[in-house]
Amino acid sequence: MKLASEYEEDEDGQMRFPFFFNPSAPRGRASTVTESVKRRIRELRDAGHIQSDIAGMLGLNQGRVSEVLRGLR
């Protein structure tokens, strides 16, 4: 991986960085949250953890944790 200073600039002086993902690739389905994961989310929340920390611990995104805690999942 290059440093930012190693990339070329365009005519406006902006750095040109390559895409590290394919924006035209189809998106995958959201992972299924099992009952055991839901239970663990609630346990961690009851223990005082915040949603972003819970998401990081379980490999989910914060929005998914929020949905579970609000009963939407």
ZATOR-320257 format. One line per field, with one value per residue (C-alpha): residue number from 1; residue in one letter; z, x, y. Coordinates in nm, 3 decimals, decimal comma, m for minus. Layout:
<pts>
nr c(NUM | ...) .
rest c(A | ...) .
w c(Z | ...) .
u c(X | ...) .
v c(Y | ...) .
</pts>
This chain:
<pts>
nr c(1 | 2 | 3 | 4 | 5 | 6 | 7 | 8 | 9 | 10 | 11 | 12 | 13 | 14 | 15 | 16 | 17 | 18 | 19 | 20 | 21 | 22 | 23 | 24 | 25 | 26 | 27 | 28 | 29 | 30 | 31 | 32 | 33 | 34 | 35 | 36 | 37 | 38 | 39 | 40 | 41 | 42 | 43 | 44 | 45 | 46 | 47 | 48 | 49 | 50 | 51 | 52 | 53 | 54 | 55 | 56 | 57 | 58 | 59 | 60 | 61 | 62 | 63 | 64 | 65 | 66 | 67 | 68 | 69 | 70 | 71 | 72 | 73) .
rest c(M | K | L | A | S | E | Y | E | E | D | E | D | G | Q | M | R | F | P | F | F | F | N | P | S | A | P | R | G | R | A | S | T | V | T | E | S | V | K | R | R | I | R | E | L | R | D | A | G | H | I | Q | S | D | I | A | G | M | L | G | L | N | Q | G | R | V | S | E | V | L | R | G | L | R) .
w c(0,000 | m0,090 | 0,132 | 0,041 | m0,072 | m0,330 | m0,524 | m0,822 | m0,811 | m1,070 | m1,242 | m0,939 | m0,700 | m0,553 | m0,476 | m0,690 | m0,478 | m0,621 | m0,520 | m0,280 | m0,350 | m0,655 | m0,624 | m0,905 | m0,740 | m0,606 | m0,233 | m0,021 | 0,212 | 0,572 | 0,802 | 1,003 | 1,373 | 1,566 | 1,893 | 2,081 | 1,933 | 2,024 | 2,379 | 2,398 | 2,269 | 2,546 | 2,808 | 2,701 | 2,701 | 3,051 | 3,159 | 3,055 | 2,715 | 2,442 | 2,102 | 1,908 | 2,152 | 2,136 | 1,756 | 1,758 | 2,002 | 1,796 | 1,446 | 1,363 | 1,273 | 1,525 | 1,330 | 1,356 | 1,734 | 1,756 | 1,568 | 1,806 | 2,114 | 1,980 | 1,899 | 1,522 | 1,461) .
u c(0,000 | 0,128 | 0,149 | m0,078 | 0,223 | 0,306 | m0,021 | m0,049 | m0,257 | m0,519 | m0,541 | m0,725 | m0,451 | m0,663 | m0,503 | m0,627 | m0,678 | m0,777 | m1,103 | m1,042 | m1,383 | m1,598 | m1,889 | m2,079 | m2,062 | m2,393 | m2,440 | m2,480 | m2,765 | m2,743 | m2,629 | m2,894 | m2,895 | m2,964 | m3,155 | m2,830 | m2,673 | m2,983 | m2,963 | m2,592 | m2,665 | m2,922 | m2,682 | m2,405 | m2,645 | m2,765 | m2,400 | m2,366 | m2,199 | m2,295 | m2,425 | m2,107 | m1,898 | m2,145 | m2,133 | m1,755 | m1,748 | m1,991 | m1,883 | m2,208 | m2,283 | m2,432 | m2,758 | m2,818 | m2,757 | m3,002 | m3,268 | m3,230 | m3,253 | m3,564 | m3,727 | m3,726 | m3,522) .
v c(0,000 | 0,344 | 0,649 | 0,938 | 1,141 | 0,871 | 0,914 | 1,147 | 1,462 | 1,554 | 1,894 | 2,039 | 1,931 | 1,649 | 1,313 | 1,023 | 0,713 | 0,375 | 0,210 | m0,078 | m0,230 | m0,273 | m0,024 | m0,198 | m0,542 | m0,677 | m0,640 | m0,949 | m1,026 | m0,914 | m1,190 | m1,369 | m1,286 | m1,604 | m1,620 | m1,688 | m1,373 | m1,172 | m1,304 | m1,213 | m0,860 | m0,810 | m0,951 | m0,715 | m0,417 | m0,510 | m0,524 | m0,158 | m0,183 | 0,064 | m0,046 | 0,030 | m0,176 | m0,465 | m0,453 | m0,466 | m0,757 | m0,964 | m0,864 | m0,685 | m0,327 | m0,087 | m0,060 | m0,435 | m0,420 | m0,131 | m0,328 | m0,622 | m0,401 | m0,228 | m0,562 | m0,512 | m0,828) .
</pts>
